Amino acid sequence: MTDSTTAQTSLHVIVVGAGAAGISAARSLQDTGCRVTILEARDRIGGRVQTAYDLAPHPVELGAEYIHGANVVTWDMVRQFNLTTVSDVTKDDFHIYFGDRIHSGDDKSRIPSFHLVDTYEDIAIDWVEQGRPDASVHDVVTKWAELNNADLSPDLQRLVNSRVSAREGGDWARLGVHGMYEQNDNPGGNFRIKEGYTALLEQAVAGLNVTLNTPVQSILWSQDRVQIHSTTGQTFAADRVLVTLPLGVLQAQDVRFTPSLPPGKQAAINGLGAGHVDKIAMRFRERFWPQDMAGILTTLQSQIWWRPGWRRDDEAPLLMAIIGGDAALHFESLGADAVPEALDHLSAMFGENARKHFEAGRFISWGTDRWSKTGYSYGLVKGAGLRDQLAQPVDDILFFAGEATHVTHSGTVHGAIESGARAAHEILKPEKLKADI
């Protein structure tokens, strides 16, 4: 018999991507005795996690913002690295811009059919559990409104879609209810890491072998060996490769696989939605919005605004918009005019004080970012089951991780972390079986 530790130590794994999934997998593999190399295209680690430390006295998240839930795996890392958190807003802390004015408190309930902003998901779940065929969230909610004589005005539709597309990644006209049904909510609220998400991943990556500024161009694979070529002219050989590329990059085929990926794998890549979810950070000289307004959901194309410094003692006068779906595509098309249009929206809601106190703005376009081409993935109509298909290994040589591969927690950092741990287990399992023979 062969010692299993020796067998695993001899295994060399290349991880493509130093985001949350890649770091999680690499840590698990290295701690088990594998030799691991992470290849990262960017000049930094983190992927779609990126914290800015130059916008305010406190960290500001340009990418992933929250720990979603009170008991997800991210908390293990928070405790391990002695980080601290602050709880975020509840729906009661949000104001609503509807009908050309701002609504708050009990006034929100006077908006016709306003409850659909919070209940669209319950309506979709009920549709699926009744055994009905897959359809878009838009079509399901519209059908429900017809049957229940609900007032689904154009403004209300824009309001619901603002919530859906920023939260789920895609417009409600394309988001499939069966794919959404696969997802699990995580109770307990949302939390920000006070030190910033980047601080968490920088500690997690410590001691791992990461090569930055090394975009992968092609992956040549056979049943027992992998060879990887980078755009910098370097060649890397390994026993296994773990691909954690964002869905948008996979769909663009920026990395060439030889032989080509199996048809089922490519179908999974093409059958999921690569959501364009972007952000706009706006800094002001002083606050001009109500003190009790933690955020505002709008009918405008800037969709949702919130205060990144909410509940911090050192909060700066800063607002952050999160924009998804077609609205994100609109802002991406504006280029340098994205920030001025966002300022127009704030002025429409709050008056000329927005312009008077404006200091600086930053548009963070994840949808056009060269190394992501997506904010996070979402399930298209008839896309249920494709995440699991995307996650499956190919010939125990090619492995896949990342938020798009997580069946129940896509679009989250904890989903990415869990997918990395799952892929590491898959890589090690065949080696353990061989060692036990």
N, C-alpha and C positions, 0 to 999 in steps of 0.2 A: 504493500500500500504506500501511496505517496502522501507526505504531510501536506495538509490543506493550506497551511500558512505559507509554506514554500511555494506552492503552486500559485497562490494569489500574489505573493511578492514578485514573482517573475512576470506578472502581467503588466503590460504598458498600455495605458488608456489615454487617448487624446480627447479632450473636451473642447468642443467648438463653442465659445461664448463664455464670458465671465460675468454673466448676470446672476440673478438669484438661483436659478435652476443649475447652472454650470458650477457655481461655487458650492452649492449644497451637495451635488453629486461628487465633485472632486474631493471635498472634505471626507465624505463617507468612504470613498475608494481609497484615499491615502491612509486614513485611519485603520483600514483593514489590511494595509500592506502593499497595495498596488503602487506602481510608479505612474504618476499622473502629470500630464502637461496640458495646461489651458491655453488655447490660442484665442486672442481677443483682437477684433478689428479696430476698436477704438483706442484712444490714448489714455483710457481710464477703465476701471472696473465698474460694474453696476448695471450695464445695459439700460433698461428703461427705468431704473432707479437712479436719480440724479438730484442731489441736494445742492442748492445755492447758499453760500455763506456770505455773499456780498450784497444782497438786496435789503437786508434788515439786520437788526441786532440778534435776531433768532434765525435758525435755519428755515429755508423755504423750499418745499418740494417742487421741483420742475417736472418730475415724472410721478412714479407711484407715491401716493400720499399717506395712506392709512394702513393700520393693522385692522382688518375687518373681523371683529368678533373678539370675545373675551377669552377664548380657549383654543385659539389656533396655534400651529406649531411655531410661529414667529415669536411667541412669548417665551419659548425655551431659550432662544437666542438673546432676547432682551434681558432675561435674568442672568444668563451665562456671562454676558458682557457688561453687566451692571449699568444698563441704560435706564432711562426714565421715560415716562409717557404722560400725555395729557389727553383727557377724553374730549371727543369732538361734539358737534352739534347734534341735537335731536330735531325732528321735523317741526317741533313747536318753536325752535329758534329761528326758523327760516321765514322770511317774508316772501311775498309773491308779487311780481309785476305782471298785471293783467288788466286789459281795458284801459291802457295808458295811465294807470296809477298803481301805487304800491298798496298792497293789502297786508295786514298783520293781525295776529291774535284771532279773535272770533270773527273778524271781518273776512278772513279767508274762506270760512264755511259758507259765506253768502255768494261765492262765485258758483254759478250754475254747474253742477256735475263735478265740482272740485274734487270730490272723493276719488275720482278715477285716477288722479295723480298718484294716490297711494294704493289703490285696489286693482290696478291693471294686472298686476302679477297674480292676484287671487283669481281674477276672472280667467286668466290664461291657464292656471293650474286646474281650475274646475273644468274647463274645456277638455284638457288632456285626460283628466280622470273620468270623464264621461265617455272616453273611447273615441273621440272625434278625430278626424284626420288632421295632419299638420297644416297650419296656416300661419299667416303673419299676425303679430300682436295687434296691428292696426285693424285687420279684418275681424279678428275675434272680438276686440273691444267695440268696434263699430256695430257688429251683430248684436252684442249684448245691449248696447245703447238703444238699438231699434226695438228689441224685445221688451225693454224696460222703460221706454219713453224718456230716456235721458237726453238732456240737451248737450249734444256734442258739437258745439260751435267751432268755427275755424280757429279762434283764439284758444279755446280749450284743447283742441287737437295739438296746436303748437306747444302748449304748456306740457301736455302729457309726453309728447315726443321729445321735448327738451330733457325731461327726467329720464326717459327710456334710453335715448341715444347716448347721453353722457354717462349713464350708469352701466348700460349693457354693451356699448361699443358701436352699435349700428342703429339706424333709423327703425322705427317700429313697423314700417312698411316692409322691411326685409327680415326682421328678427323673427325666427320661427318659435312657436310656443312649445313644440316638443323638445327642441334643443335647450330652451330656457328652463323647461321642467327638469332637465337633468341636473341643474345647478342646485346647490344647497346653500341656504342662508346660514350665517354664523351669528347666533344671538349674542347680545352683550354690548352692542354699540361699536363705534369706530374710535380709533386712538391714533394720535401722532406720536412719533418718537421725538422727544425734546432735542436730542442731539442730532437728529436727522437720520433718514434711512441709509444714507451713504456711510455714516459712522458704523452702523450695524454690519454692513457688508464688508467694510474695510477690516473690521476685526475678524469676521468670518473667513476672509481670504488669507489672513496672516499665515505664513509658512507654506502656502501652496505655490507651485511653480507656474507663474502666469507670464506669458509673452504678449505684450501689448503691441499695438500698431501692426498687427499681422492678420490681414483679412484672408480668409480661406477662399481659394479660387476653384479648386476641384478636389474631389474625394474619390480615389480609385480603390475599389475594394474587391476582395475575393473571399472565399470561405474561411481563410485562415490568416489574412493579413490586410492591413490598410495602409495606403500611402496618400498623404495630403500635400497639396501644393498651394502655396500662398501667392498673393499678388506681388509680394516682395521678392519672389524668386527662390524662396526657401522650400525645402522638401522635408516632411516629417513622416516617420514610419511608426506604426503602432500595431498592437494586437487587436484593439477595439477602438471604435470612435463613438463618442456621444455627441449628437447634434442638438444644440439648444437654440438654434437660430429662430428669430421671431417668424411668425406665420407669413408676414408680408414679404420677408426676404426669401422664404421658401417658395412662395407663389411667384415671385419675380425670377426664380431660378438663377439667382446671382451666384450660387454655388453649383457646379456641375458634378453630378454623380456618374461614375463609370464602373460597372454597368448602370443603366438608368434605374431609378427606383421602381419597384414593382407597381403595376397599375393600381392596385388597391391603395397603396401608400400615396401615390400621386392624386388619386381621386379624393382622398381625405384632405390633402393639402388644398386642393382646388375647391372643395365643397364647403369649407368653413369661411366665415367672413373675417377679413382683416380690417378691423375697425379703425378708422382714422379718429383718434381722440387726442386733442391738442389742448394747450393751456396758454393763457395770457396773464402775465404778472404785471400789475399796475401799482406803482408806488406814488404816494401823495405826501405833501408837506404836513397836512393834518387831516383828521377824520372829518368827513362831511355826511356820513350815513348814520342812521340811528344807533345808539349804543347797544340796544338790545337785538340788533340785526346781526346774526352770525353768518347769514348767507341769504341769497335771494334767487329764487327760481323765476325765470322770465319766459315770455313769449318771443323774445328777440333771438337772433342767431348766436348771440354770445351765451345763451342758454342758462348757465348756472354760475353764480359768483359766490365766493366765500372768503372768509378772513383767515389767512394762514396762521395768524398769530392769536387766534381765538383762545381765550383762557390762559394766555401767557402774561406774566407780569411785565415783560419787556416788549409787548406787542407794538409793532410798527404800523403806521397807517398804510396798509397794503391790502389790495383786493386781488383775488385770483379767479379767473374764469376757466371753467372746464367745458369743452365743446366737443361733441361727437357727431358722427354721421355726416349727412350732407352739409350741415352747418360748418363742420370742420373743413370739408372740402372747399367751401366758400371762402373761409379765412385763409386757407392755404393758397388760394388763387390770387389773393390780394397782395401777397409779398410784403413789401415795406409799408403798405397801407393797412395792415392788419391791426396794428396798435391804434392808429387814428380812428379806425371804425369802432374799435372797442371803446375808445373814449367818447365817441358819439353816442354809444348805447348808454354809458354811465350818465352822460349829460341828459339824455332823454328821460332817464329815471330819476335823477337827483338834482337836475338843474345845472346852472353854470358854475357852481362850486366845484364840480368835477374838473372842469378845465382850469379854474382858478388855482386849484391846489395840486394839479398834476405835476409830477416830477420826472418820472421815467417809466417806460414800459418794455416788456420783453415777450415776444411770441415764441412759444416752444412748440414746434411743429413735428410731432412724432410721426405723423402720417407721411411726411416727406423726408424724414431723417434717413440718411443713406443706409444706416446699419440696423434700422428697425422696420421702416415702412409700414408701421402700424402702432397704434396705442395699445390696444389689446383685442383679442379675437372675440367673435360672437358666432352664434349658431344661426345659419340661414334656414329658411323653410326647407324641410327634408334633409336637414343636416344632423339630426339626432344620430348618435352612434359613431360619428366620424372622429370625435376626439380620441376615443378608445382605439380606433383604427390607426390614427396618426401616432399614437403612443407605442404601437407594437414594434418590437425589434425585427430586423431583417437578417436572417441567417445567423443570429447570435454574433454578428459583427458590427452592424449599424444599430445604434440605439438612439432614442429620441426623448427629449424632455423639454420643458417650458410650459408656460401657462396654458397655451393652446392644447396641450396634451392632457390636461387634467379634466377628467370627466365632470366632476362636481364643483370644482373651485377654480374655474378658468378666470382670467382677468385679474388675478390677485397675486400678491407676492407670496403668500403662504401656499397658494396652489403651485407656484413655480418651485418653491422650496421642496414641497412634497413630491413633485414630479421628479426632481433631481435625486431624491432619496430612493424613489421607486426604481428609476433607471439604474442607479448604482447596485441595487439588489439584483436586478435582472442581469447585469454584467457579471456579478460575482457568482450567481447561482450555477451556471454551467461549469464554472471552474471548480466549485466545491464538489459537484457531482463527479467530475473527472478525478478529483483528488481522493474521493472516497472509494474509487474502484480498486 
